[in-house]
Amino acid sequence: MAAADEWYEAQQVWHDEVAALRAIVATTGLTETIKWKHPCYTDGGKNIVLVGWRKDGAVISFLKGVLLDDPRSQLVQPGQDRSGRYLLYPTVGAIEADRDYVLGLIHQAVEVERAGRRVPPLPDEIDYVDELAERLAGDEAFRAAFEQLTPGRRRQYNLHVGKAKKAATRVARIAKAEERIFAGKGLTDCICGRSQRMPRCDGSHRR
């Protein structure tokens, strides 16, 4: 059984609703995978939408939703996230009624990604590399931890990730940095707890 199949089968909350969203996305030709512990749908390796749920219903999230033309103004901004937007559905009937609307937004999202459009940064805001921006948009816990870092630490991580030439390496660097980020540490801060030169690690734990 594929990882996405296992995820859908395991859902005891909003099971029918997330399955209904999956059925709609399946008609678009996007590639189904698992990222950030949720079903993620990609086009040419680029992340387009996520399926999941909140306490009020099933959710389909558009990673660059702010760039979409939303004729109904139904897309919801998650917290302070400037890029991502989502739709929430409490019933299968509501999902089916919005089928064409959801499909239209998905097709828009694909075209936005293929055109290489990016969410412009605010003045003095960090222009995150794609892989880091996508992780921040798709993983609420990671975004919350990352936003608690100082601007200098956030810039340091962004620069470190962006130096990698391959997308797979950039993703791997983000994963490797998770422990530090969730601990509120910068790229070079000590996490061993035994450094004599805090916050930098002097290698004390190796001695």
Disulfide bonds with the S-S distance in Angstrom:
none
